[in-house]
Amino acid sequence: MKDECAKNNTESISGCREPCPIERGMRVIGGKWKGSILWHLKDGPVRFNELARQMSGASKKMIDQRLKEMEAQGLVNRDVISTRPIAVAYEITDLGRSVLGILNQLKDWAEEYGV
């Protein structure tokens, strides 16, 4: 982080005045369950209840919150399939898809080092 601050001439005694690229990236994809949601959407649109089944460790409320955040950030699109009963599907956007390489590297790293 210090190198990035120095490069941008934003170094101060307390550190960077502006978040470095790592911090900015983590603000977008670092929320709990966000990476998993993107990973589950990588092969195509998934209906909400199916996504909830695939992510057995997360509550529907938590998944709903993360999906709303991710929609606002431009990582996923929400498609209302029907209104009675309500049925929605989520699809990864180009921005969300651009994160999949990083997630794949993270998966490989976790498998290699047993974390």
LINPE-V968049 format. One record per residue. RES is the residue in three letters. PSI is psi in degrees with one decimal (none if undefined). BURIAL is I if it has 16 or more other ideal C-beta (glycine too) atoms within 10 Angstrom, else O. D_FIRST is the distance of its C-alpha to the first C-alpha in Angstrom with 1 decimal. Layout:
RES_PSI_BURIAL_D_FIRST, RES_PSI_BURIAL_D_FIRST
This chain:
MET_-37.4_O_0.0, LYS_-40.8_O_3.8, ASP_-42.0_O_5.5, GLU_-40.4_I_5.2, CYS_-45.4_I_6.3, ALA_-39.8_O_8.7, LYS_-37.7_O_9.9, ASN_6.9_O_10.8, ASN_37.8_O_12.2, THR_12.4_O_10.8, GLU_137.4_I_9.7, SER_177.6_O_12.0, ILE_-37.5_O_13.2, SER_3.1_O_12.0, GLY_-156.2_O_8.4, CYS_142.2_I_7.7, ARG_-28.8_O_11.1, GLU_144.1_O_10.3, PRO_142.7_O_8.5, CYS_168.3_I_6.1, PRO_-36.3_O_8.6, ILE_-47.1_O_8.1, GLU_-41.7_O_8.9, ARG_-42.5_O_11.5, GLY_-41.7_O_13.0, MET_-29.3_O_13.3, ARG_-30.0_O_15.1, VAL_-48.9_I_17.6, ILE_-2.5_I_18.3, GLY_-5.9_O_17.1, GLY_148.7_I_20.2, LYS_130.4_O_22.8, TRP_-12.0_I_25.3, LYS_-47.6_I_23.6, GLY_-42.1_I_23.0, SER_-41.5_I_26.5, ILE_-48.5_I_28.1, LEU_-40.8_I_26.7, TRP_-40.6_I_27.8, HIS_-19.5_I_31.3, LEU_-2.4_I_31.6, LYS_-26.3_O_30.8, ASP_1.9_O_34.5, GLY_175.6_O_35.8, PRO_144.0_I_36.6, VAL_132.9_I_37.1, ARG_152.4_O_39.2, PHE_-50.7_I_37.7, ASN_-35.2_O_40.0, GLU_-41.9_O_39.5, LEU_-42.9_I_35.7, ALA_-38.6_I_36.3, ARG_-39.8_O_38.6, GLN_-27.4_O_36.0, MET_67.8_I_33.4, SER_-20.7_O_35.7, GLY_-6.7_O_33.1, ALA_142.1_I_32.2, SER_157.0_O_34.5, LYS_-35.8_O_35.8, LYS_-44.3_O_34.5, MET_-43.7_O_30.9, ILE_-44.1_I_31.2, ASP_-43.8_O_32.7, GLN_-46.4_O_29.9, ARG_-40.4_I_27.2, LEU_-39.3_I_29.4, LYS_-43.6_O_29.8, GLU_-45.3_I_26.0, MET_-33.5_I_25.6, GLU_-43.6_O_28.5, ALA_-31.6_O_27.1, GLN_-7.3_I_23.8, GLY_16.4_O_26.0, LEU_-28.9_I_25.3, VAL_156.7_I_29.0, ASN_144.4_O_32.4, ARG_129.6_O_35.1, ASP_118.8_O_38.7, VAL_115.8_O_41.6, ILE_-44.1_O_44.3, SER_155.2_O_46.9, THR_-19.5_O_47.4, ARG_103.1_O_50.2, PRO_159.5_O_49.0, ILE_130.7_O_45.4, ALA_127.1_O_43.6, VAL_153.0_I_40.2, ALA_151.4_I_38.2, TYR_142.6_I_34.6, GLU_141.2_O_33.3, ILE_140.7_I_29.9, THR_176.2_I_29.0, ASP_-38.6_O_27.7, LEU_-46.0_O_24.2, GLY_-40.1_I_24.6, ARG_-30.3_O_26.0, SER_-16.3_O_23.0, VAL_-16.6_I_21.0, LEU_-33.5_O_23.7, GLY_-42.3_O_22.4, ILE_-43.3_O_19.2, LEU_-37.1_I_21.5, ASN_-40.6_O_23.9, GLN_-38.7_O_21.3, LEU_-43.1_O_20.4, LYS_-48.0_O_24.1, ASP_-42.9_O_24.8, TRP_-45.2_O_22.1, ALA_-40.0_O_23.6, GLU_-41.7_O_27.1, GLU_-39.9_O_26.4, TYR_3.7_O_24.9, GLY_32.3_O_27.1, VAL_none_O_24.6
